[in-house]
Amino acid sequence: MESKIQTPQEKILELLEQGPVTPDEVAQKLGTAWATAQGHLLRLVVAGKVMAVRKGRVNIYLLKFPSSVGPKIPPWAKARNLKDLSEELEHYFPSDVSAAEMIELERRRS
């Protein structure tokens, strides 16, 4: 089985998954020149994957949308399909009453 060779930009994105980096850090970790690392980082900025923040005289690059960011789903929540959920809730809504009648009843209660 062949292993996929990563492009420098893919390697940089992996580095950015761990946190913000400077061009010096990227150059050091990839074993390239500072200008090469800076060029790859700028291409990632133009592609919309990375953003640059200026801190003094240094550009710091970070991912726009890190994979670690996502909705926090509580452990008690479970995913269910819509059909199962509607069957579970069915007994709360009487079938002999129309939606308009239910709305009217709720308006009278309030």
SEKETOR-82578 format. One record per atom (N, C-alpha, C, O): residue in one letter; x negated, z, y. Coordinates in pm, whole numbers, padded with zeros to 5 digits, always signed. Layout:
<rs>
AXZY/...
</rs>
This chain:
<rs>
M-00085+00000-00119/M+00000+00000+00000/M-00089+00000+00125/M-00185+00076+00133/E-00056-00085+00219/E-00134-00097+00341/E-00095+00011+00441/E+00023+00043+00456/S-00195+00068+00509/S-00163+00162+00616/S-00159+00085+00747/S-00243-00003+00773/K-00063+00118+00829/K-00044+00048+00956/K-00150+00094+01055/K-00170+00214+01074/I-00216+00000+01118/I-00315+00033+01220/I-00241+00057+01351/I-00161-00026+01396/Q-00270+00172+01411/Q-00204+00207+01537/Q-00272+00142+01655/Q-00394+00131+01660/T-00191+00099+01750/T-00244+00048+01875/T-00289+00167+01960/T-00244+00280+01936/P-00376+00143+02058/P-00416+00253+02146/P-00296+00319+02215/P-00294+00441+02234/Q-00197+00239+02252/Q-00080+00296+02318/Q+00000+00385+02224/Q+00054+00487+02268/E+00008+00349+02097/E+00076+00435+01999/E+00001+00566+01982/E+00062+00672+01969/K-00132+00560+01981/K-00213+00682+01971/K-00192+00770+02093/K-00185+00893+02082/I-00183+00709+02210/I-00162+00785+02333/I-00024+00851+02330/I-00010+00967+02370/L+00076+00779+02283/L+00210+00839+02274/L+00210+00959+02179/L+00279+01057+02203/E+00132+00952+02072/E+00119+01066+01981/E+00054+01184+02052/E+00095+01298+02035/L-00049+01156+02132/L-00114+01262+02210/L-00015+01325+02307/L-00012+01447+02324/L+00065+01241+02370/L+00162+01290+02468/L+00273+01373+02404/L+00334+01456+02471/E+00299+01352+02276/E+00397+01434+02205/E+00353+01580+02204/E+00436+01671+02200/Q+00221+01603+02209/Q+00168+01739+02207/Q+00170+01803+02345/Q+00160+01925+02357/G+00182+01721+02450/G+00187+01774+02586/G+00123+01678+02684/G+00069+01575+02644/P+00128+01713+02814/P+00070+01628+02918/P-00080+01609+02899/P-00149+01696+02845/V-00130+01493+02942/V-00273+01461+02931/V-00321+01393+03058/V-00243+01338+03136/T-00452+01399+03076/T-00516+01326+03185/T-00587+01204+03125/T-00608+01200+03004/P-00623+01107+03206/P-00697+00992+03154/P-00829+01034+03089/P-00871+00975+02989/D-00896+01136+03144/D-01021+01185+03084/D-00998+01235+02942/D-01077+01206+02852/E-00890+01311+02922/E-00860+01363+02788/E-00829+01250+02690/E-00873+01253+02575/V-00753+01152+02737/V-00720+01038+02651/V-00847+00962+02614/V-00867+00928+02497/A-00932+00936+02712/A-01057+00862+02687/A-01143+00937+02586/A-01202+00877+02497/Q-01150+01069+02602/Q-01233+01150+02512/Q-01177+01148+02369/Q-01252+01133+02274/K-01047+01164+02355/K-00986+01170+02221/K-00985+01035+02151/K-00994+01028+02028/L-00973+00927+02228/L-00971+00794+02167/L-01109+00731+02157/L-01128+00629+02091/G-01206+00793+02224/G-01342+00738+02222/G-01354+00610+02302/G-01426+00518+02264/T-01282+00603+02414/T-01288+00484+02501/T-01333+00523+02640/T-01352+00641+02669/A-01351+00425+02724/A-01387+00450+02863/A-01267+00502+02941/A-01152+00477+02903/W-01294+00573+03049/W-01188+00627+03133/W-01097+00515+03183/W-00975+00529+03180/A-01155+00405+03229/A-01077+00294+03284/A-00984+00233+03178/A-00872+00193+03209/T-01031+00226+03054/T-00948+00172+02945/T-00829+00265+02920/T-00715+00220+02906/A-00857+00394+02915/A-00750+00493+02894/A-00650+00487+03009/A-00529+00489+02986/Q-00700+00479+03131/Q-00613+00470+03248/Q-00527+00345+03242/Q-00409+00350+03275/G-00584+00233+03200/G-00509+00108+03189/G-00395+00119+03088/G-00284+00075+03115/H-00423+00179+02972/H-00318+00198+02871/H-00209+00290+02924/H-00090+00264+02903/L-00248+00397+02991/L-00149+00491+03046/L-00061+00422+03150/L+00060+00443+03153/L-00122+00339+03235/L-00044+00268+03337/L+00054+00169+03274/L+00166+00152+03323/R+00012+00104+03166/R+00104+00013+03096/R+00223+00091+03039/R+00336+00042+03041/L+00198+00210+02989/L+00308+00293+02936/L+00401+00339+03048/L+00522+00353+03027/V+00345+00362+03167/V+00429+00398+03282/V+00519+00280+03319/V+00639+00298+03342/V+00462+00161+03325/V+00538+00040+03358/V+00646+00014+03253/V+00755-00033+03286/A+00617+00045+03127/A+00715+00027+03018/A+00826+00131+03022/A+00925+00120+02950/G+00810+00234+03107/G+00914+00336+03121/G+00908+00447+03017/G+01002+00525+03005/K+00800+00454+02941/K+00788+00556+02837/K+00719+00683+02886/K+00739+00791+02831/V+00638+00667+02991/V+00555+00776+03040/V+00572+00786+03192/V+00599+00686+03258/M+00555+00906+03245/M+00554+00920+03391/M+00427+00991+03434/M+00370+01071+03360/A+00383+00960+03554/A+00260+01017+03608/A+00295+01115+03719/A+00384+01091+03800/V+00223+01225+03720/V+00238+01326+03825/V+00100+01349+03884/V+00003+01370+03811/R+00092+01345+04015/R-00036+01363+04083/R-00057+01512+04107/R+00027+01577+04169/K-00168+01566+04060/K-00203+01707+04080/K-00341+01709+04143/K-00442+01697+04074/G-00345+01724+04275/G-00473+01717+04346/G-00527+01577+04339/G-00464+01483+04388/R-00645+01561+04279/R-00707+01429+04266/R-00689+01369+04127/R-00747+01265+04096/V-00609+01435+04043/V-00596+01393+03904/V-00453+01351+03874/V-00357+01416+03916/N-00439+01242+03801/N-00308+01201+03751/N-00286+01269+03616/N-00374+01267+03529/I-00169+01328+03600/I-00132+01389+03473/I-00016+01308+03419/I+00082+01282+03490/Y-00027+01267+03295/Y+00074+01181+03233/Y+00153+01261+03130/Y+00097+01340+03054/L+00284+01239+03129/L+00370+01304+03031/L+00481+01211+02988/L+00518+01118+03059/L+00533+01237+02870/L+00641+01155+02817/L+00767+01174+02899/L+00799+01285+02941/K+00839+01065+02923/K+00967+01076+02992/K+01071+01142+02902/K+01149+01226+02948/F+01072+01104+02775/F+01171+01155+02681/F+01101+01200+02554/F+01100+01127+02455/P+01043+01321+02554/P+00976+01367+02433/P+01075+01382+02318/P+01191+01418+02339/S+01029+01356+02196/S+01118+01366+02081/S+01160+01509+02053/S+01260+01532+01986/S+01083+01607+02105/S+01118+01746+02081/S+01238+01790+02166/S+01297+01894+02140/V+01272+01710+02266/V+01386+01743+02350/V+01511+01683+02287/V+01514+01565+02254/G+01609+01763+02271/G+01734+01715+02212/G+01838+01824+02219/G+01810+01936+02263/P+01956+01793+02177/P+02060+01896+02184/P+02029+02009+02086/P+01986+01986+01973/K+02051+02130+02132/K+02033+02246+02047/K+02165+02271+01974/K+02264+02311+02036/I+02165+02248+01845/I+02286+02265+01766/I+02277+02401+01697/I+02181+02427+01625/P+02375+02488+01720/P+02370+02620+01657/P+02375+02608+01505/P+02434+02514+01452/P+02313+02703+01436/P+02306+02693+01290/P+02443+02697+01221/P+02458+02645+01110/W+02543+02757+01285/W+02675+02766+01223/W+02754+02637+01236/W+02853+02617+01166/A+02711+02547+01325/A+02783+02421+01345/A+02753+02326+01230/A+02639+02315+01185/K+02855+02259+01185/K+02834+02160+01079/K+02899+02029+01120/K+03004+02028+01184/A+02837+01921+01084/A+02889+01789+01119/A+02997+01750+01019/A+02982+01765+00898/R+03108+01700+01073/R+03218+01653+00988/R+03268+01521+01043/R+03260+01495+01163/N+03318+01439+00955/N+03372+01313+01004/N+03510+01337+01065/N+03572+01441+01041/L+03556+01243+01143/L+03680+01259+01219/L+03801+01277+01129/L+03892+01354+01162/K+03805+01209+01016/K+03919+01219+00924/K+03932+01361+00869/K+04041+01417+00867/D+03820+01420+00825/D+03822+01557+00774/D+03864+01656+00881/D+03941+01748+00856/L+03813+01636+01000/L+03846+01725+01110/L+03993+01716+01147/L+04057+01819+01171/S+04048+01595+01150/S+04190+01580+01185/S+04279+01642+01077/S+04383+01700+01109/E+04238+01631+00950/E+04315+01695+00843/E+04309+01847+00856/E+04408+01915+00829/E+04196+01898+00896/E+04180+02043+00913/E+04268+02096+01027/E+04321+02207+01019/L+04283+02017+01132/L+04360+02060+01249/L+04508+02025+01240/L+04588+02065+01325/E+04545+01950+01139/E+04681+01899+01125/E+04788+02008+01129/E+04894+01989+01188/H+04761+02121+01067/H+04863+02226+01060/H+04890+02293+01195/H+04990+02363+01210/Y+04802+02273+01293/Y+04825+02328+01427/Y+04922+02243+01508/Y+04977+02290+01608/F+04944+02120+01467/F+05029+02029+01541/F+05145+01984+01453/F+05126+01907+01359/P+05265+02033+01482/P+05380+01995+01399/P+05407+01845+01406/P+05400+01784+01513/S+05438+01787+01291/S+05459+01643+01287/S+05598+01603+01334/S+05621+01486+01365/D+05692+01698+01341/D+05827+01665+01381/D+05846+01669+01534/D+05955+01642+01583/V+05740+01703+01608/V+05748+01708+01754/V+05658+01599+01811/V+05543+01584+01769/S+05709+01523+01904/S+05630+01416+01965/S+05530+01474+02065/S+05543+01589+02108/A+05432+01395+02102/A+05333+01438+02200/A+05399+01469+02334/A+05362+01565+02400/A+05496+01388+02373/A+05566+01411+02501/A+05641+01544+02498/A+05644+01616+02598/E+05702+01576+02383/E+05774+01703+02372/E+05677+01821+02377/E+05707+01924+02437/M+05560+01806+02315/M+05460+01912+02318/M+05411+01937+02461/M+05393+02051+02501/I+05390+01831+02535/I+05345+01843+02674/I+05452+01914+02757/I+05422+02000+02839/E+05577+01876+02735/E+05688+01938+02809/E+05696+02088+02777/E+05717+02169+02866/L+05680+02124+02650/L+05682+02266+02611/L+05570+02343+02679/L+05592+02455+02726/E+05453+02285+02686/E+05339+02351+02750/E+05362+02368+02900/E+05323+02470+02958/R+05425+02270+02963/R+05454+02280+03106/R+05553+02392+03134/R+05541+02462+03235/R+05649+02410+03047/R+05748+02517+03064/R+05684+02654+03049/R+05723+02749+03117/R+05587+02664+02958/R+05520+02794+02935/R+05437+02839+03054/R+05422+02959+03076/S+05383+02745+03129/S+05294+02784+03241/S+05365+02793+03372/S+05303+02825+03473/
</rs>
